[in-house]
Amino acid sequence: MEGVKEIRSTSAENVTSLVVEFFAGEDIEQSRQRVKDKVDLAKPDLPEDLDEPVVDAFNFSSDFPVYIFALSGETDLDRLKNLAEDLQDRIERLPGIKSADIAGTREREIRVEIDLPRMIAYRIPLGLVMGRIAQENVTVSAGNIEVAGDKFQVRIPGEFELVGELRGILLAERNGRPVYLTDIASVEDTFKDLDSISRLNGEPCVSVQLKKRVGINSVKLIAEVEGILAEAGLPPDVTLTEVMDQSTYIDQMIQELENSVASGFLLVVVVLLVFLGVRNAVFVGLAIPFSMLTAFTLMAVRGTTLNMIVLFSLVLAVGMLVDNAIVIVENIYRLRTEGLTRTDEALRAIEAKIARHPDVKFFLTSVGGQSSGMLYGGASASHQGGIHVEFKDAADRLTNSLLVVDAIRADVGVIPGAEVKVEKTEEGPPTGAPVSIEISGDDFDVLEQIAADVQRAIETVPGLVDLQSDLEKALPEIQFHVDRARAVLLGLDTAEIGNFLRMAIYGIESSRLRADEDEYGITLRLPLSQRQTMNLLDEVFIPTPAGAAVPLSSLGRLEYTGGRGAIQRKQQKRVVTLTGNNQGRGSTRSWPTCRSAWRTSCCRAATRSSTRATPRRCANRECS
């Protein structure tokens, strides 16, 4: 594709994302359509059970939340979820709202838990169960009938309206007796597995993130949202907390810009008046407001919003804005063998430490789901968590917010098995970490060795904190290698065995239940007691097309091995990135020390290997 500057990809469990960066000046909508066309051409080569690929253009104005609020109280999460969904419906009716995303809830699911021994005893194939549910849960239009000049539409409404209707599905007849779904499975109206947690000051809550459409005035839109929230009439035992309000920051930045222009105008005029006389002072004094007027006129002609000026003012005024009230604490990455519970426990320990700081107003915790992108977007990951900390107003604080950040970083310390980062929110567009080292190559083992050597070499650099590598270690993995010849003799193949295992462990959606305007998946899965065991493959019997059942372990062999975590690529080459922040030392002083250390260690590591690895930012040199 023409106009492409850089392509980055991340491949992790059950998800792959690609970021395509174009050169400045390319039309974003045309570029998005070109990327979508290329993705459509690649669809025949993608897996059949893949979800529809989503191609979207990234926009700083519309893809970041402009307002976040949380609902909490001494009540259950289902009630909070219903209240949040009601507010979501009202807010999304506003023309300027792009989306209102809810976090901290569980999605409803209709689960059909198969009793495997009974299914085998009745000689019911898994495919038959899935097919019968899908075939019965349909509405068919049969066309129109014209009688005596009148037209009647013929329709067969077969979609399930109640969960109990699934239990009565007739599957087959065995020995003259009908076999229903309820004979081999239990049907439960429940929730999907927990994949996200949201807490406010350590208590469970439901949070809602609002994103606006391009070109919409954030201040006016947030005022409309606050009006809806004020009229919502929430119960007395439910508390609404405003977590982030971008309109407040926009007002502050506009005031900062106005103050800077006014003070600059007065200083220039006074200095020129004293040293160069009235005429020169008047000319230069008029030049400042006229230049601003010209800039705003050109913005209006080109359709550029004021947000662009605010962003530039943020960059220019970053040195004066050290007391802003938002700090992001925590980005805990994959804990390999542990799951959501372990990540949640780690964050609870950190919450207890944050709560001890008197300058903290409140903090919002999010685990799993979109927690890693709580403010700035991100992929779903059950092993990641984030804590958004709001400080008290500057006048009410006991000390400077930057000192509080350093104190929190020291208080949190090192958590075994986790990577922790404490950082202040960036003012303006994201600029990346102050220290960033990229190492690319073809062999992951070599990349891992070099990255480890570089990390050890620079971790003692004064002022360098939050040093992290995006290389995820090998995850424990169980592989089942199918004996193809034996499987074929029993009427099975690799796809059938794989789908059976997927149903048993993860679950397979066979159809969907429609409830008013919402739809919920009907998922087939083994009960928890039958699937959460290391002896699963030895204990499970798989039905064959002939009606018999064979032990799954007789159809292949098990292998315990290590898999890969997320795989990062840049320009189609594997890449590992080391990032770090500054503490009490500018990046211009930290970077030369880091560069000297990693060049030495990287070259030594590459010399020990037969595979070439290329550290970027290496003054056009490659280690060899």
SULTA-V937360 format. One record per residue. RES is the residue in one letter. PHI is phi in degrees with one decimal (* if undefined). Layout:
[[RES:PHI] [RES:PHI]]
//
This chain:
[[M:*] [E:-79.5] [G:83.3] [V:-83.0] [K:-90.7] [E:-159.0] [I:-125.2] [R:-122.3] [S:-137.9] [T:-132.4] [S:-115.0] [A:-132.3] [E:-64.6] [N:69.9] [V:-155.0] [T:-137.0] [S:-128.2] [L:-124.6] [V:-116.7] [V:-108.7] [E:-103.3] [F:-102.8] [F:-67.5] [A:-59.5] [G:101.7] [E:-72.9] [D:-69.9] [I:-67.0] [E:-70.6] [Q:-64.5] [S:-65.1] [R:-61.2] [Q:-66.7] [R:-66.1] [V:-65.0] [K:-62.3] [D:-61.4] [K:-66.2] [V:-64.7] [D:-61.8] [L:-66.4] [A:-87.0] [K:-56.8] [P:-58.6] [D:-91.9] [L:-91.8] [P:-58.7] [E:-68.4] [D:-89.1] [L:-73.2] [D:-65.0] [E:-60.9] [P:-60.7] [V:-108.1] [V:-116.6] [D:-138.4] [A:-89.6] [F:-85.2] [N:-132.9] [F:-60.7] [S:-76.8] [S:-113.8] [D:-101.6] [F:-107.5] [P:-62.4] [V:-102.8] [Y:-156.0] [I:-131.1] [F:-134.2] [A:-129.5] [L:-109.5] [S:-143.7] [G:155.1] [E:-84.9] [T:-151.9] [D:-80.7] [L:-67.0] [D:-61.9] [R:-68.2] [L:-61.6] [K:-63.1] [N:-63.1] [L:-65.4] [A:-65.7] [E:-67.0] [D:-64.5] [L:-65.8] [Q:-59.0] [D:-62.3] [R:-67.8] [I:-67.7] [E:-69.5] [R:-75.6] [L:-66.1] [P:-63.5] [G:-88.2] [I:-87.7] [K:-82.0] [S:-161.3] [A:-127.9] [D:-101.7] [I:-99.3] [A:-127.5] [G:93.2] [T:-119.5] [R:-116.1] [E:-82.1] [R:-66.3] [E:-148.6] [I:-95.4] [R:-106.5] [V:-104.2] [E:-93.6] [I:-76.1] [D:-87.1] [L:-58.2] [P:-58.8] [R:-70.1] [M:-63.9] [I:-69.7] [A:-61.7] [Y:-86.8] [R:56.8] [I:-104.6] [P:-69.0] [L:-61.4] [G:-60.3] [L:-65.7] [V:-62.5] [M:-62.3] [G:-65.0] [R:-66.4] [I:-63.3] [A:-67.1] [Q:-71.0] [E:-84.0] [N:-95.6] [V:-138.1] [T:-119.4] [V:-115.1] [S:-94.7] [A:-98.3] [G:104.2] [N:-124.0] [I:-120.1] [E:-105.1] [V:-131.5] [A:52.9] [G:83.4] [D:-100.8] [K:-114.4] [F:-118.8] [Q:-87.2] [V:-103.8] [R:-141.4] [I:-109.4] [P:-79.2] [G:-116.4] [E:-69.1] [F:-68.9] [E:-105.1] [L:-125.1] [V:-62.3] [G:-62.2] [E:-66.4] [L:-66.2] [R:-63.6] [G:-89.8] [I:-68.3] [L:-81.6] [L:-93.7] [A:-165.9] [E:-123.0] [R:-129.3] [N:55.7] [G:77.9] [R:-118.4] [P:-72.4] [V:-115.3] [Y:-99.7] [L:-59.6] [T:-66.1] [D:-76.2] [I:-122.8] [A:-155.8] [S:-107.1] [V:-111.3] [E:-124.1] [D:-92.4] [T:-136.8] [F:-125.4] [K:-67.8] [D:-57.2] [L:-62.2] [D:-127.5] [S:-154.5] [I:-133.4] [S:-132.1] [R:-135.2] [L:-120.6] [N:53.6] [G:86.3] [E:-105.7] [P:-57.4] [C:-152.2] [V:-122.6] [S:-110.5] [V:-129.0] [Q:-109.1] [L:-109.4] [K:-119.7] [K:-102.2] [R:-81.5] [V:-64.5] [G:85.5] [I:-87.0] [N:-70.3] [S:-63.4] [V:-62.8] [K:-66.4] [L:-64.8] [I:-65.6] [A:-62.6] [E:-66.3] [V:-64.0] [E:-63.9] [G:-65.3] [I:-64.0] [L:-65.0] [A:-67.4] [E:-93.1] [A:-67.3] [G:66.1] [L:-68.1] [P:-59.8] [P:-62.0] [D:-88.6] [V:-114.8] [T:-109.2] [L:-102.8] [T:-116.6] [E:-81.6] [V:-85.3] [M:-144.3] [D:-132.8] [Q:-67.9] [S:-63.3] [T:-63.5] [Y:-68.4] [I:-63.2] [D:-60.5] [Q:-64.6] [M:-68.5] [I:-65.1] [Q:-62.7] [E:-62.6] [L:-64.4] [E:-62.5] [N:-64.4] [S:-64.7] [V:-64.4] [A:-65.4] [S:-66.8] [G:-62.6] [F:-60.8] [L:-64.3] [L:-63.4] [V:-62.8] [V:-63.2] [V:-64.1] [V:-63.1] [L:-67.5] [L:-62.8] [V:-73.7] [F:-100.7] [L:-121.9] [G:97.2] [V:-69.0] [R:-59.0] [N:-64.2] [A:-64.0] [V:-66.4] [F:-60.9] [V:-68.9] [G:-62.7] [L:-74.5] [A:-64.5] [I:-65.4] [P:-65.7] [F:-67.2] [S:-65.8] [M:-66.7] [L:-63.3] [T:-61.5] [A:-62.0] [F:-66.5] [T:-64.6] [L:-63.6] [M:-62.6] [A:-64.9] [V:-66.5] [R:-85.9] [G:78.9] [T:-81.1] [T:-83.3] [L:-68.0] [N:-58.7] [M:-63.2] [I:-62.9] [V:-61.8] [L:-62.9] [F:-64.9] [S:-66.6] [L:-63.3] [V:-63.4] [L:-69.4] [A:-100.0] [V:-60.4] [G:-67.9] [M:-93.8] [L:-109.7] [V:-72.8] [D:-102.0] [N:-62.1] [A:-94.2] [I:-111.8] [V:-131.6] [I:-96.5] [V:-118.0] [E:93.0] [N:-143.3] [I:-89.9] [Y:-90.5] [R:-49.7] [L:-98.9] [R:55.3] [T:-81.6] [E:-96.4] [G:-116.1] [L:-60.5] [T:-62.2] [R:-64.3] [T:-61.9] [D:-62.7] [E:-63.1] [A:-62.9] [L:-68.7] [R:-63.5] [A:-64.0] [I:-69.7] [E:-56.9] [A:-61.8] [K:-73.9] [I:-65.9] [A:-63.1] [R:-77.7] [H:-85.3] [P:-68.1] [D:-84.1] [V:-85.0] [K:-81.0] [F:-163.4] [F:-144.5] [L:-113.1] [T:-106.0] [S:-139.0] [V:-121.1] [G:71.6] [G:55.9] [Q:-108.8] [S:-62.3] [S:-66.9] [G:-116.7] [M:-56.1] [L:-112.0] [Y:-126.5] [G:76.8] [G:160.6] [A:-81.0] [S:-70.6] [A:-158.7] [S:-73.5] [H:-106.2] [Q:-123.1] [G:-148.1] [G:-146.0] [I:-124.6] [H:-96.0] [V:-108.1] [E:-107.9] [F:-86.7] [K:-67.6] [D:-57.9] [A:-56.0] [A:-69.2] [D:-97.3] [R:-81.5] [L:-84.1] [T:-151.0] [N:-68.2] [S:-63.7] [L:-65.2] [L:-67.9] [V:-66.0] [V:-59.3] [D:-62.8] [A:-67.3] [I:-65.5] [R:-59.4] [A:-69.6] [D:-69.5] [V:-65.9] [G:65.8] [V:-105.9] [I:-110.1] [P:-56.8] [G:82.5] [A:-133.3] [E:-111.3] [V:-120.8] [K:-131.8] [V:-116.6] [E:-148.3] [K:-85.1] [T:-60.8] [E:-69.8] [E:-93.5] [G:93.0] [P:-62.4] [P:-59.5] [T:-115.5] [G:86.1] [A:-71.0] [P:-59.2] [V:-119.2] [S:-142.5] [I:-123.7] [E:-110.8] [I:-123.5] [S:-118.3] [G:177.1] [D:-108.5] [D:-106.9] [F:-66.8] [D:-63.2] [V:-67.6] [L:-60.1] [E:-63.8] [Q:-65.5] [I:-64.4] [A:-60.8] [A:-64.6] [D:-64.6] [V:-63.7] [Q:-63.1] [R:-66.0] [A:-72.2] [I:-106.9] [E:-68.6] [T:-96.8] [V:-63.5] [P:-58.8] [G:86.2] [L:-90.5] [V:-129.3] [D:55.0] [L:-71.6] [Q:-140.6] [S:-115.4] [D:-87.7] [L:-82.6] [E:-88.9] [K:-65.3] [A:-63.4] [L:-95.8] [P:-60.2] [E:-144.8] [I:-108.4] [Q:-109.9] [F:-111.1] [H:-93.0] [V:-75.5] [D:-81.9] [R:-59.8] [A:-63.7] [R:-66.8] [A:-62.7] [V:-64.1] [L:-62.0] [L:-96.6] [G:81.0] [L:-116.5] [D:-144.4] [T:-61.1] [A:-63.7] [E:-64.5] [I:-65.0] [G:-63.8] [N:-65.4] [F:-64.6] [L:-64.0] [R:-63.6] [M:-61.5] [A:-63.7] [I:-97.1] [Y:-91.8] [G:101.8] [I:-125.8] [E:-82.1] [S:-98.9] [S:-166.0] [R:-137.3] [L:-99.8] [R:-92.7] [A:-130.1] [D:56.9] [E:-93.0] [D:-104.6] [E:-128.1] [Y:-129.1] [G:-70.5] [I:-102.2] [T:-111.4] [L:-93.5] [R:-162.2] [L:-76.6] [P:-60.3] [L:-57.0] [S:-65.5] [Q:-93.5] [R:-106.6] [Q:-92.1] [T:-151.3] [M:-70.8] [N:-94.2] [L:-54.4] [L:-71.3] [D:-83.9] [E:-92.8] [V:-84.2] [F:-108.3] [I:-105.9] [P:-69.7] [T:-103.2] [P:-57.8] [A:-79.4] [G:97.7] [A:-83.8] [A:-139.0] [V:-126.3] [P:-62.0] [L:-61.3] [S:-65.4] [S:-81.6] [L:-99.9] [G:171.8] [R:-132.6] [L:-93.7] [E:-140.0] [Y:-92.5] [T:-145.7] [G:-110.0] [G:-93.6] [R:-104.7] [G:-81.0] [A:-67.3] [I:-107.6] [Q:-100.0] [R:-133.4] [K:-136.9] [Q:54.2] [Q:66.7] [K:-115.7] [R:-64.0] [V:-141.8] [V:-119.0] [T:-118.0] [L:-102.9] [T:-127.8] [G:-154.7] [N:-110.2] [N:-100.2] [Q:-140.2] [G:71.1] [R:-154.1] [G:-68.5] [S:-65.6] [T:-68.0] [R:-95.1] [S:-76.0] [W:-64.2] [P:-58.1] [T:-64.9] [C:-62.8] [R:-62.9] [S:-63.9] [A:-69.7] [W:-75.5] [R:-61.8] [T:-64.3] [S:-68.2] [C:-66.1] [C:-64.7] [R:-63.6] [A:-66.9] [A:-67.6] [T:-66.3] [R:-76.5] [S:-118.1] [S:-87.0] [T:-101.4] [R:-79.3] [A:-124.3] [T:-112.5] [P:-75.0] [R:-79.8] [R:58.0] [C:-116.8] [A:54.9] [N:60.8] [R:-110.6] [E:-117.4] [C:-73.9] [S:-147.0]]
//
